[in-house]
């Protein structure tokens, strides 16, 4: 199982963060005897949590709280103590941090608000806190967070209404404290529990990236879920997450999908690459599953927590992975809903073996449906459920099973649960249950929850859960992405021409020469070899064909001369104020398929590579795919597979096939080029012409800082 | 309000169906004193339901049941009685139906199973029941159904475990009895109730289409939801639903999305039109909202049941409808989730007026977010919620509001509910509540449910609910679809040429002539006028360009001669066994934009019209939209708006605009042509060339039965 290797990356956890997760003793600075104060709630929760280490309270007034002394000075607090929870007013925070350091406490959770989230003054205060912390080697969680929860240690540094959420295997880190609190309450009736909960607050110091390996190291954590509103250091986030996701599954709900993207982009790539697309690409590269909704995130987490992964990779060389699911139901309707939902989640209905269908026939009444979905009819008994489930799990064509369980008319739902729980628990294949109902299924729900079996109120959500199990299995099976690490020594972009730069990466380009007058044009055309293409050369005219600034099939020196004159005239007429450098000439390449390959530097994640339908329709069709550079061969292949432009390279009807591997190669090399040259803001080959046995860049545009 | 006009279509309810909905007296035939029998459950439920009419029992043995006499013969049952619930064994059913007629009962619900669903013998039995019923003027609901429920009358003819579901305004008709039963149990904890529930079973007689106007006529029903596995008479269904949806909203969950489509299609239109696409088109034409999941169906139904509709139509002439939503929250995270989800549902964050923002500033603490989403901060009191909600509802830029309510740290959730409920109830704008949590929000949930306010556990689902309210308002505002009813008298397709047929509908076509030898080709080319296009003419070569079977720019008689020879040679070499009729010639039309326009006859719904990107890439790009014929101008416009091919007709970069209204006109006319000629199975114009001031069909293919 993938979660047995949890000690791999222990070295990634900096020792400075250990006290947040396994403190020997905790002091609450700002503990209060007034029940309406946060400093009371934190104290109450820490004691009620059953935390086994030392618990100390510091308050302005001495006295007693929950039978413990209230110290008025942090210096008085006895050993052991290595974590502070700071609930003092915001202006007192820098002093409190300094006091922590003096008492040899180097980890502090700042619960108090009134910092960056409250305006410029708060931001200045937060900055000061961080300065004091850095100077004194104190690590900070927060400010403006609701603290941490560990259901297994146990430990509760929040002020939320007890009891703690149920113990489980889901670790949850959140940029929003309120969302955290709401999820904790919501989870109480959902049949799952948490291992760790971390509210990250303003992330003055410790952020989501720091947390990832720590949560992965937790032995009780089987799956990590993140609620994200952004990321502090995108590149470090992706690198860290790539390591973590090899060990434990990570699911993210990233909000802010519709925020405006990069406005100033001038290339097609730039115009199409919104910042949310970069997040999609980052999650894909990191192996993080991006959820569309909070409910989906926890639907997925529950399955990943408790289910084994399905077998995958059956017909891998041919058409990718395939996960075949058997559906067991006592009613036709929900079975059809399930079949639809499986397809929608990229799964397939398993074709049952003849032997399985024969056994089902022997077991079930004649009117039952023995083809998948297996419909046992409304009369199905607990024994029928158990027998048929065993038969399905024993069929090697079946990779996973969805059991559909509406309240059976003749039996209690609980009796069916009792019959199938041992089978699901001992199965090496994943089984999820669509448990339809509420009052009549309440006891069964409790039984499944206790047995750590994932249930969902509808087949659609159960199918989504089976889908994520398949994706996780595929991810682990496909292995880490390998990236070409060849070191290139290209000329710098500042001093070199585009030709030289692409040549350094072995990207074929149809050489472009600038003619500054008619005679020049004729001479260059002859050197390049007829036929040639002529294009207006002006920094102010980006979309040349828009103004008729491209001439094809120039076949003689005379045509080159008159072509020059024509292009200059058209440019002057279309853009009278444009600076015109002359005319570019290029040997005309044979016809082929045109695609676009570009890279735009995302401010958060770095080089974001685009592939898609080329030419002027790139933006209109939006037939494009994105991935973060540097690309592995698999990623480049995936980008082509996702687009019609890429699939068409295999040939379609009378369109002959083109050299797909040459395109893939150029995608990888261009991504490398962009990674090697941080000064390149955008680079775009449009079009890249894919021929039968090669691919050639016909037009390259590079924008540097 | 739209639901006040519920008496409009009363004439649509055939009097024969009245007893199913308001029987004067009911007899249960097959009532049983054994609690494990269905005949006991039905009797128990009918009595417990509080049904006010007469209740009678017929059984094999005389005696008593629930203090009532058990008659052994239906003939003995006294008046009043006009509805029978038949729970006798399947083989006794034809006799039971006949006995009903003899006792002057002309409506029967057949609960028993063992009919069509059980195999050929059952199907024969079902057919016999229907024959007996038709002969004796008895209407049948079922067989193999779980009966009907009316929470207001009240009435319960099911055998499901009591109590009845909560009373409400949602009418639910289902093709699956098991799904029906599961939904009833699930609904108990969801905060909504039903007006009517009808389990349709095998639909030997009464089907979902019969039910629609009946459910719409019910004064307690505000929204109708359908669980559908198919449709008996597609065209009647669409016609009936179009009327019903003008009065009350209808939502459908249609399963079987991924069943295989029409396999034998030879055109692009046929290949792209799967049967599920026809359902999408049918629902669109009927004004039915198609849900993606059971949960979504009821999320929508709840909002449509209790909320007023938002104002729409603000910037209609420019870019369609726009619904602007204000979000009120006490936490930033869920506010961002809401903003994302609103965009994803086609809604927009309202821009608040300066006056509103000023008032919010005066009301809220300085750190609060006064721009939409309005973040009142965690300290928000019930009074803050109430004051801010009022301000938002008073802003004319706001069309609807989502209130986000996680458990407030300093107040009970219930106290917030109490503060805002009167405001929501008296508002003419829709307000939905995202109520995040479970234990801490349980009391508030009860309060909202009692107050008939729609709550959702997450902002994503609340946004989806606001989205359906906007769609409903747009649907009602846009008015009924108007279709050109001009009667054409075209020549019959069997005897006429394609040219004549299209000419009868005023669809411009570049005339095509067949040449049978080289001299013929030269002569025809001269008549058509140079340049001409030449295409191989063979019934066995469908995709001509695949084999190089098309020649352009033929400019002289000599070229026409040699072109003829070349095409024949290419065809023979590519398909040696193909029957070759000769070569088609056509005057070459100036260049323009090429689109595809086609119609395929769907076996269920009739002419299914397609519009999209033309040429050989139609299937590859899948840039196509579908609608059911005959098209209204609005539908034709919508098809163009949905596709890149259609949007491009407005011009894009250096692609000049083309005559969009000519294309729209041809779409409408072709749909009319297909409707007028049931013998046409497929008709496709590919390409239709859109020029600056017209559009011309260049290639038309018609397939008849």
Interface residues (C-beta under 8 A of the other chain):
Chain A: X36 X113 X114 X117 X118 X119 X122 X159 X161 X174 X175 X176 X177 X178 X179 X181 X182 X183 X185 X186 X187 X188 X189 X190 X227 X229 X253 X255 X256 X257 X258 X292 X293 X294 X295 X330 X331 X332 X333 X334 X336 X337 X339 X340 X341 X343 X344 X366 X367 X378 X406 X407 X409 X410 X436 X437 X438 X439 X440 X441 X457 X458 X460 X461 X543 X545 X546 X547 X548 X616 X617 X620 X621 X622 X623 X644 X647 X648 X652 X653 X654 X655
Chain B: X36 X113 X117 X118 X119 X122 X159 X161 X174 X175 X176 X177 X178 X179 X181 X182 X183 X185 X186 X187 X188 X189 X190 X227 X229 X253 X255 X256 X257 X258 X292 X293 X294 X295 X330 X331 X332 X333 X334 X336 X337 X339 X340 X341 X343 X344 X366 X367 X378 X406 X407 X409 X410 X436 X437 X438 X439 X440 X441 X457 X458 X460 X461 X543 X545 X546 X547 X548 X616 X617 X620 X621 X622 X623 X644 X647 X648 X652 X653 X654 X655
